[in-house]
Amino acid sequence: MELYLVIAIFVGAVLAIAFAGIMAKRVLSFDEGTDRMKKISASIRSGANAYLKRQYTIVLIFFAVMFVVLGAMAFAGLLTPYVPFAFVTGGFFSGLSGFVGMKIATAANARTANACRTGLNKGLRVAFSAGSVMGFTVVGLGLLDISIWFTLLKYVFNENAEGITSAMLTFGMGASSMALFARVGGGIFTKAADVGADLVGKVEAGIPEDDPRNPAVIADNVGDNVGDVAGMGADLYESYVGSVISCSALGVAAFNDQGMGFQAMAIPMIMAALGILCSIIGTFFVRTGEKAEQKLLLKALSRGTNLSAVLIAIAAFPLIWFILGESYYPLYFAVLAGLLAGVLIGKSTEYFTSDSYKPTKKLAGKSETGSATIIIGGLGLGMLSTALPIIIVGIAVLVSFFVSGGTIDNPQIGLYGIALAAVGMLSTLGITLATDAYGPVADNAGGIAEMSGLEPEVRERTDALDSLGNTTAATGKGFAIGSAALTALALIASYIDKVSKFTDVGYDSFSVMNPLVLIGLFIGACLPFVFAALTMDAVGRAAQSVVIEVRNQFKKIKGLMEGKADPDYAKCVDMCSRSSLKEMILPTIIAIVVPVAVGLVLGFYGVVGMLAGATASGFLMAIFMSNSGGAWDNAKKYIEAGNHGGKGSEQHKAAVVGDTVGDPFKDTSGPSINILIKLLSMVSIVFAALVVNVHIFG
């Protein structure tokens, strides 16, 4: 039975990668369009490749240093010898996920624009197919990494279930580290270019979005790929892998005494494999008509994601029944709780960010009185939007804990239930990520349509797809943040399990009346604010340099505004690259150093408090920033559709300012915070033995 389960996990990984290959071949079979379209697409592709090459060079140095540090700890007996290698493979596959997604996205942008010349449905199919490559590459490589390490540890090194999960947790740290570099660096790049292009081009010069006269327009399109595609791919890879591994670790802790540690460890892995099959089926149900209405387009995508969720809900019951036995069937309801929570968080995000609903329409109306009121309105909307997700996650935690059989005195199986809820939420990530990743492709397609001078109806179709992409991206971020909260809770439990192997503590040993826990709680609650400040400031500094450069080119290049001369696109791309690579280092280093520093000073009590504080405040901050940014963006598009004065009006300029403020909210700081709260836990688990043996207090 064990061998069959291992084979099933591996087959799931191969199936996902094969399907991604089929989708990639399908995308590449479409025509790129005119020579002008091909040239613009090649420029975007070249800029994205150059940026990732420079980013990966810096990341390689970081991973080499960490490999030496972890190797020294393993030599000292504080870690198993597999840990340094697991750390490297986690980072490698995380980076590879983003790289593959970026390659297909830069190949699909012109093809999507050209497909929109034929019809909206064809454009959606090309962009969604490109998104599917990203989605299924992420889940395929994630399961492949898990299955390879599982096979090596069990059948080559003969480790028991506890040893397997202990080692595998550490490649989550590698994945999270890579994801944070990719998300922060890519986010700074894309938003610096976007802010610079919008403020000078649309607000000051009064030229349309993606106008070829704008020197920052190619950098903006490059940024969509390195931030919203490569960064997002690495981000969701670590979310996916982290949820599966943390659940497996808690399954071993809960069931090892009953001799079923392996079965409990296998369930989240098999569920992830089943989720791949369900997601593939769901992709065939994504199609739409030719009406460019967001509700109809959203319904087309929801049809596929909802079907996938229903299928995995059906498949999960026999999985738990036959592997763990009929007495543990209530764990199935924990999976349902996670699935339902994911759907509800998505609906909540959709309600607050889509211009089909009242909040964003009302926000667009605030543009009538200027940019200040639309900014105030967007901040308020984002803050209010945190209430529903926190209630949803709270109910999911309660339900999954108690239906699983958890009690206050014996919480282990309940914590396993919470972790299963996170796996349930992410089990259909293949298609969920496809609906998210298609957005940047549609955005690039719109830019290429504008710069190539295609027919107005083509831009209308790409704008419809792009507007939907803003909503699905916001929904995807809410989904990722919700799963991050559940995964972070599971990782905190895994950390306490790890500490309990070295000292006599349990889940009930961490009272907030303990000053060490309380101080850690305050530090943890502060971390997302500091992290957001650093990343926002980084975008601001990088954007300032782009704004100055674009202004200079408008002034100094004769004939540029008349369309008789070409701007220097490469200079803006290079400026964004240099700024983002420099600025991404400090936030990432802080995320790795702080858990170790807190542990060395406050001991493991302080670390648990820090993790709890960061999870609570980070979840709220990430939801607030992502939803504010998404609402500002769609409010701008709602005005551009002809409402409140339409394009070029004073209301439109106010909305552009709001959207500009929201850009780093939704695409840099917000989505990076959900990586932060998991990376803090991963680092704490890896350095747990060091902290137990070396600390000042506690």
Buried (B, 14 or more C-beta within 10 A) or exposed (E): EEEEBBEBBBBBBBBBBEBBBBBBEBBBEBEBBBEBBBBBBEBBBBBBBBBBEBBBEBBEEBBEEBBEBBBEBBEEEBBBEBBBBBBBBBBBBBBBBBBBBBBBBBBBBBBBBBBBBBBBBBBBBBBBBBBBBBBBBBBBBBBBBBBBBBBBBBEEEEBBBBBBBBBBBBBBBBBBBBBBBBBBBBBBBBBBBBBBBBBBBBBBBEBBBBBBBBBBBBBBBBBBBBBBBBBBBBBBBBBBBBBBBBBBBBBBBBBBEEEBBBBBBBBBBBBBBBBBBBBBBBBEBBEBEEEBEBEBBBEBBBBBBBBBBBBBBEBBBEBBBEBBEEEBEBBBBBBBBBBBBBBBBBBBBBBBBBBBBEBBBEBBBBBBEBBEBBBEBBBBBBBBBBEBBBEBBEBBBBBBBBBBBBEEEEBBBBBBBBBBBBBBBBBBBBBBBBBBBBBBBBBBBBBBBBBBEBEEBBBBBBBBBBBBBBBBBBBBBBBBBBBBBBBBBBBBBBBBBBBBEEEEBEBEBBEEEBBBBBBBBEBBBBBBEEBBEBBBEBBBBBBBBBBEBBBEBBEEBEEBEEEEEEBBBBBBBBBBBBBBBBBBBBBBEBBBEBBBBBBBBBBBBBBBBBBBBBBBBBBBBBBBBBBBBBBBBBBBBBBBBEBBBEBEBEBBBBBBBBBBBBBBBBBBBBBBBBBBBBBBBBBBBBBBBBBBEEBEEB
